[in-house]
Amino acid sequence: MSFPGLAVALLLAGFPASAWDWPRSTPEAEGLDGRRLEAFDAELRKGDHGYVDSLLVIRHGRIVFEQSYAHDYARLFDAKRHGPRGIYNYYDDAWHPFYRGTRLHTMQSVSKSVTSLLVGIAIGSGRLAGVDAPAGRYLQGFRTSGDARQARLSVKHLLTMTAGIAWDETTVDYTDPKNTCAAMEASQDWVQFVLDQPMAEEPGKRFVYNSGATQLLAEVLRQATGAKPDDFARERLFGPLGITDFYWKRIPNGLPDTEGGLYLSPRDLARLGRLMLADGTWEGRRILPEGWVRESTTAYVAASEDPKQPIDYGYKWWLVPARDGRPRVIAALGYGGQRLLVVPELDLIAVFTGWNIYGDHPSLPLELATERVLSAVKP
């Protein structure tokens, strides 16, 4: 979906329309071993890692490796096993992984990281009071539980997955109606559905992956800014970055699905990585408030209890700490194999898209994706 009047709207809003595009280079010219990337590409092409749709590697602001891989998703759809087609049937090849035959790829939970950027912009513009503001201040008009713990829920708790709400979307598949996220997606009022869930513990106590928390942020943003988050993104984030072609699913009440409904091209996803590398600036203009990148990529809570593969969590960003000689990695991750990897120490960005949901392959593991890209960096 493109927006022909976007350039005029951006100029009126004080943002020049960006005509910037990625320059190209070779792996060797940017300090990478092209043979290692080609070997990984050969594995992806053979299907060794399942249904990976694209690989994009950028170093020093230049594309050094870019490939796409075709899969027959129409053939993989089976109405008898997968049910009726629809916007939230993840097997429906009209919606997943590409939006209705376009190049726009589902981002799934990478949408959460984008929502975090919008929260930062809203705070920087003074429309949102800050991360410590009570979430309820921006959830007016909805029924609350009366639980005092719910009243103590802050914007920061929603950003860090420490909401304390009873929620389970990790022990059963997303296609199972017992999954709390799937139940939310089947409801007519997603925000109210989340608020109707009981509180399990005090907010801020523990990391529990909860897509509903990000959907609450959609309403927080709407009430704080006076605009739906996708419209706010078009004006204050995507437009200034030159992202004119995107699609964002809307839920029954008209809000965008901020927990998983965004579609972008791999190159445009990489623009968000470039924004993070540049401390929230784009072509000399500040898009994110000063300090927001540092604050939002601070480790607030442990997201993995595996000491061999520690992962922390910031404001909707996954954080792989530096260890064993490897640099720190900032990541946005999405169901099915969406990966945006940002390595500030190496001035490196990598993007993967994929759709490993069929049970015959796991999603491309973050550890594997990270290792194969970092192994191509020459000492």
C-alpha positions as CSV (number, residue, x, y, z in Angstrom):
1,M,0.0,0.0,0.0
2,S,1.6,3.3,-1.1
3,F,0.6,6.8,-0.2
4,P,1.0,9.3,-3.1
5,G,0.3,12.3,-1.0
6,L,2.8,11.4,1.6
7,A,5.6,13.8,0.4
8,V,3.2,16.8,0.7
9,A,2.0,15.7,4.1
10,L,5.6,15.3,5.3
11,L,6.6,18.8,4.1
12,L,3.6,20.3,5.9
13,A,4.6,18.5,9.0
14,G,8.1,19.9,8.8
15,F,9.8,16.7,7.6
16,P,11.4,16.6,4.1
17,A,10.4,13.6,2.1
18,S,13.4,11.2,2.0
19,A,14.7,10.0,-1.4
20,W,17.5,8.1,0.3
21,D,18.2,4.5,-0.8
22,W,20.8,1.9,0.2
23,P,24.1,2.1,-1.6
24,R,25.7,-1.2,-2.6
25,S,29.2,-2.6,-1.9
26,T,30.9,-6.0,-1.7
27,P,31.4,-8.1,1.4
28,E,35.2,-7.8,1.1
29,A,35.2,-4.0,0.7
30,E,33.3,-3.8,4.0
31,G,35.4,-6.3,6.0
32,L,33.3,-9.4,5.5
33,D,34.1,-12.8,4.1
34,G,31.9,-13.2,1.1
35,R,32.6,-17.0,0.9
36,R,31.0,-17.5,4.4
37,L,27.9,-15.6,3.4
38,E,27.7,-17.5,0.1
39,A,28.0,-20.8,2.0
40,F,25.1,-19.8,4.3
41,D,23.1,-18.7,1.3
42,A,23.6,-22.1,-0.3
43,E,22.2,-23.7,2.9
44,L,19.2,-21.4,2.8
45,R,18.6,-22.1,-0.9
46,K,18.6,-25.8,-0.3
47,G,16.1,-25.4,2.5
48,D,18.4,-26.6,5.3
49,H,16.9,-24.1,7.6
50,G,13.3,-24.4,6.5
51,Y,11.2,-21.7,4.9
52,V,13.5,-18.7,4.9
53,D,12.3,-16.0,2.5
54,S,15.1,-13.5,2.5
55,L,18.6,-12.6,3.8
56,L,20.0,-9.1,3.8
57,V,23.3,-8.0,5.2
58,I,24.4,-4.4,5.5
59,R,27.8,-3.1,6.7
60,H,28.8,0.5,7.1
61,G,25.5,1.6,5.6
62,R,25.9,-0.4,2.4
63,I,24.2,-3.6,1.2
64,V,26.8,-6.3,0.9
65,F,24.6,-9.3,0.5
66,E,21.0,-9.7,-0.5
67,Q,19.1,-12.8,-1.5
68,S,15.5,-14.0,-1.6
69,Y,14.2,-17.6,-1.7
70,A,10.9,-18.7,-3.2
71,H,8.5,-21.1,-1.6
72,D,5.2,-22.4,-2.7
73,Y,3.0,-21.3,0.2
74,A,-0.2,-21.8,-1.8
75,R,0.7,-25.5,-2.1
76,L,1.4,-25.7,1.6
77,F,-2.1,-24.4,2.5
78,D,-4.5,-27.3,3.3
79,A,-8.0,-26.2,4.1
80,K,-8.8,-29.6,5.7
81,R,-6.0,-29.1,8.3
82,H,-5.7,-25.4,8.4
83,G,-9.3,-24.3,8.4
84,P,-11.0,-21.4,6.6
85,R,-9.0,-18.6,5.1
86,G,-8.8,-15.4,6.9
87,I,-6.6,-12.5,8.1
88,Y,-5.6,-14.3,11.3
89,N,-5.3,-17.8,9.8
90,Y,-1.5,-17.9,9.6
91,Y,-1.6,-20.6,7.0
92,D,-3.7,-18.5,4.5
93,D,-1.2,-17.7,1.7
94,A,-3.1,-14.5,0.8
95,W,-2.1,-13.0,4.1
96,H,1.0,-14.9,5.1
97,P,3.8,-14.5,4.8
98,F,3.4,-11.9,2.0
99,Y,0.5,-9.4,1.9
100,R,-1.8,-10.3,-1.0
101,G,0.9,-11.1,-3.5
102,T,3.1,-8.1,-2.9
103,R,6.7,-7.9,-1.7
104,L,5.5,-6.8,1.8
105,H,6.4,-9.5,4.3
106,T,4.6,-10.1,7.6
107,M,6.8,-8.8,10.5
108,Q,4.7,-10.5,13.2
109,S,6.2,-9.5,16.6
110,V,8.8,-7.2,15.0
111,S,5.7,-4.9,15.0
112,K,6.2,-4.7,18.8
113,S,9.7,-3.2,18.4
114,V,8.3,-0.6,15.9
115,T,5.6,0.2,18.5
116,S,8.3,0.9,21.0
117,L,9.8,3.4,18.6
118,L,6.4,5.1,18.4
119,V,6.2,5.3,22.2
120,G,9.6,7.0,22.2
121,I,8.4,9.6,19.6
122,A,5.2,10.2,21.5
123,I,7.2,10.9,24.7
124,G,9.8,13.0,22.9
125,S,7.0,15.2,21.4
126,G,5.4,15.7,24.9
127,R,2.2,13.8,24.0
128,L,2.9,10.9,26.3
129,A,4.0,11.7,29.9
130,G,6.8,9.1,30.0
131,V,7.4,5.5,30.7
132,D,6.5,5.7,34.3
133,A,3.1,7.2,33.6
134,P,0.2,5.0,34.7
135,A,-1.1,3.0,31.6
136,G,-4.7,3.6,32.9
137,R,-4.3,7.3,32.2
138,Y,-4.5,6.5,28.5
139,L,-7.0,3.7,28.7
140,Q,-10.0,5.8,29.5
141,G,-13.4,4.4,28.4
142,F,-12.5,0.8,29.1
143,R,-13.7,-1.5,31.9
144,T,-11.1,-2.2,34.6
145,S,-10.9,-5.1,37.0
146,G,-10.7,-3.1,40.3
147,D,-7.5,-5.1,41.1
148,A,-5.1,-2.6,42.7
149,R,-2.3,-4.3,40.8
150,Q,-3.9,-3.4,37.5
151,A,-4.1,0.2,38.6
152,R,-0.3,0.2,39.2
153,L,0.4,-0.9,35.6
154,S,2.7,1.6,33.9
155,V,3.7,2.2,30.3
156,K,7.2,0.8,31.2
157,H,5.6,-2.5,32.4
158,L,3.9,-2.8,29.0
159,L,7.1,-2.1,27.2
160,T,9.2,-4.6,29.2
161,M,6.7,-7.6,29.2
162,T,6.4,-7.3,33.0
163,A,2.7,-6.5,33.1
164,G,1.8,-9.1,35.7
165,I,-1.3,-10.1,33.7
166,A,-2.2,-13.8,33.6
167,W,-1.2,-14.8,30.0
168,D,0.0,-17.9,28.1
169,E,1.1,-17.7,24.5
170,T,4.3,-19.7,24.7
171,T,3.3,-23.2,25.8
172,V,0.8,-23.9,23.0
173,D,1.0,-23.0,19.3
174,Y,-0.4,-19.7,18.1
175,T,-3.0,-21.7,16.0
176,D,-4.4,-23.3,19.2
177,P,-7.4,-21.5,20.6
178,K,-6.0,-22.2,24.1
179,N,-3.3,-19.7,23.3
180,T,-4.2,-16.5,25.0
181,C,-3.0,-14.4,22.1
182,A,-5.1,-16.5,19.7
183,A,-8.1,-16.0,22.0
184,M,-7.5,-12.2,21.9
185,E,-7.3,-12.3,18.1
186,A,-10.6,-14.1,18.0
187,S,-12.3,-11.5,20.2
188,Q,-14.1,-8.3,19.0
189,D,-12.4,-5.9,21.4
190,W,-8.7,-6.8,21.9
191,V,-8.0,-4.0,24.4
192,Q,-10.9,-5.0,26.6
193,F,-10.0,-8.6,26.3
194,V,-6.5,-7.9,27.7
195,L,-7.9,-5.7,30.5
196,D,-10.4,-8.5,31.4
197,Q,-7.6,-11.0,32.1
198,P,-6.8,-11.5,35.8
199,M,-3.7,-10.1,37.3
200,A,-1.3,-12.9,38.2
201,E,1.3,-10.9,40.1
202,E,2.6,-7.4,40.8
203,P,3.6,-5.5,37.7
204,G,7.4,-5.3,37.2
205,K,8.1,-8.5,39.0
206,R,8.8,-11.0,36.2
207,F,9.1,-11.3,32.4
208,V,6.1,-13.0,30.8
209,Y,5.8,-12.8,27.0
210,N,2.4,-11.1,26.5
211,S,1.4,-9.8,23.1
212,G,-1.7,-8.2,24.7
213,A,0.5,-5.8,26.5
214,T,1.6,-4.3,23.2
215,Q,-2.0,-4.1,22.0
216,L,-2.7,-2.0,25.1
217,L,0.1,0.3,23.9
218,A,-1.9,0.8,20.7
219,E,-4.7,2.4,22.7
220,V,-2.2,4.3,24.9
221,L,-0.7,5.8,21.8
222,R,-4.1,6.7,20.3
223,Q,-5.3,8.5,23.4
224,A,-1.9,10.2,24.0
225,T,-1.4,11.4,20.4
226,G,-5.0,11.7,19.1
227,A,-4.0,9.5,16.1
228,K,-4.1,5.8,15.4
229,P,-0.6,4.4,15.7
230,D,-0.3,3.5,12.0
231,D,-1.2,7.0,11.0
232,F,1.2,8.4,13.7
233,A,3.9,6.1,12.3
234,R,3.3,7.3,8.7
235,E,3.7,10.9,9.8
236,R,6.5,10.7,12.4
237,L,8.5,7.5,11.6
238,F,8.0,5.8,8.3
239,G,7.5,9.0,6.3
240,P,10.8,10.7,7.4
241,L,12.6,7.4,6.8
242,G,11.2,7.2,3.2
243,I,9.1,4.1,4.0
244,T,6.1,4.7,1.8
245,D,5.0,1.2,1.1
246,F,3.7,-0.8,4.1
247,Y,0.6,-2.4,5.4
248,W,-0.7,-2.7,9.0
249,K,-3.6,-4.9,9.8
250,R,-6.4,-3.4,11.8
251,I,-8.3,-5.1,14.6
252,P,-12.1,-4.9,14.8
253,N,-12.2,-1.5,16.6
254,G,-10.0,0.1,13.9
255,L,-6.7,0.2,15.8
256,P,-3.7,-1.3,14.1
257,D,-2.5,-4.7,15.3
258,T,0.6,-3.4,17.1
259,E,1.5,-6.8,18.5
260,G,2.0,-8.5,15.1
261,G,0.2,-6.9,12.1
262,L,2.8,-4.9,10.3
263,Y,4.1,-5.7,6.8
264,L,7.4,-4.3,5.5
265,S,10.0,-5.1,2.9
266,P,13.3,-6.4,4.2
267,R,15.1,-3.2,3.0
268,D,12.6,-1.0,4.8
269,L,13.0,-3.1,8.0
270,A,16.7,-2.5,7.7
271,R,16.0,1.3,7.7
272,L,14.8,0.9,11.2
273,G,18.0,-0.8,12.1
274,R,20.0,2.1,10.6
275,L,17.9,4.5,12.7
276,M,18.9,2.5,15.8
277,L,22.6,2.6,14.8
278,A,22.4,6.4,14.3
279,D,21.0,7.0,17.8
280,G,17.6,7.8,16.4
281,T,18.7,10.3,13.7
282,W,18.1,10.1,10.0
283,E,20.1,12.1,7.5
284,G,20.9,14.6,10.2
285,R,17.4,15.0,11.5
286,R,16.4,13.6,14.9
287,I,13.5,11.2,14.7
288,L,13.7,9.5,18.1
289,P,14.3,11.6,21.2
290,E,17.9,11.9,22.3
291,G,18.8,9.0,24.6
292,W,15.8,6.8,23.6
293,V,17.9,4.2,21.7
294,R,20.1,3.8,24.8
295,E,17.1,3.7,27.2
296,S,15.0,1.3,25.1
297,T,17.9,-1.1,24.6
298,T,18.9,-1.2,28.2
299,A,18.5,-4.7,29.8
300,Y,15.6,-4.4,32.3
301,V,14.7,-8.0,32.7
302,A,16.1,-11.5,31.8
303,A,14.1,-13.0,29.0
304,S,15.9,-16.4,29.1
305,E,16.9,-18.5,32.0
306,D,19.4,-20.5,29.9
307,P,22.9,-19.5,31.1
308,K,24.4,-20.8,27.8
309,Q,22.2,-18.4,25.8
310,P,21.4,-15.4,27.9
311,I,18.9,-13.0,26.4
312,D,17.7,-9.8,28.1
313,Y,14.7,-7.6,27.2
314,G,14.4,-3.8,26.9
315,Y,11.5,-1.8,25.5
316,K,10.3,-4.5,23.0
317,W,13.9,-5.2,22.0
318,W,15.7,-8.5,22.6
319,L,19.2,-8.0,23.8
320,V,22.0,-10.6,23.4
321,P,24.8,-9.6,25.7
322,A,28.4,-9.6,24.6
323,R,30.2,-12.8,25.6
324,D,32.9,-15.2,24.5
325,G,34.4,-12.5,22.3
326,R,31.1,-11.7,20.5
327,P,29.7,-8.2,20.4
328,R,26.3,-7.2,21.9
329,V,23.4,-7.7,19.5
330,I,20.1,-5.8,19.5
331,A,17.3,-7.8,17.9
332,A,13.7,-7.5,16.9
333,L,12.1,-11.0,16.5
334,G,8.9,-12.2,14.9
335,Y,6.9,-15.5,14.7
336,G,7.9,-17.6,11.8
337,G,11.5,-16.3,11.4
338,Q,11.5,-12.5,11.2
339,R,14.8,-11.2,12.5
340,L,16.3,-7.8,12.5
341,L,19.8,-7.9,14.0
342,V,21.7,-4.7,14.9
343,V,25.3,-4.9,16.0
344,P,26.4,-1.4,16.9
345,E,30.0,-2.4,17.7
346,L,30.4,-3.7,14.1
347,D,28.2,-1.1,12.3
348,L,26.3,-4.2,11.0
349,I,22.6,-4.9,10.2
350,A,21.2,-8.2,9.1
351,V,17.6,-9.0,8.2
352,F,15.9,-12.4,7.8
353,T,12.3,-13.1,6.8
354,G,10.7,-16.5,6.8
355,W,7.7,-18.6,7.5
356,N,8.6,-21.7,9.5
357,I,5.1,-22.5,11.0
358,Y,4.4,-25.9,9.4
359,G,6.0,-28.1,12.0
360,D,8.6,-29.6,9.7
361,H,11.2,-26.9,10.6
362,P,11.7,-24.6,13.6
363,S,12.0,-20.9,13.0
364,L,15.6,-19.9,12.2
365,P,17.1,-19.9,15.6
366,L,18.4,-16.5,16.7
367,E,21.7,-18.1,17.9
368,L,22.3,-19.6,14.4
369,A,21.3,-16.5,12.5
370,T,23.6,-14.4,14.7
371,E,26.5,-16.8,14.6
372,R,26.5,-17.2,10.8
373,V,26.5,-13.5,10.2
374,L,29.1,-12.6,12.8
375,S,31.3,-15.4,11.6
376,A,31.6,-13.6,8.3
377,V,33.2,-10.5,9.9
378,K,36.9,-10.5,9.3
379,P,39.1,-9.8,12.3
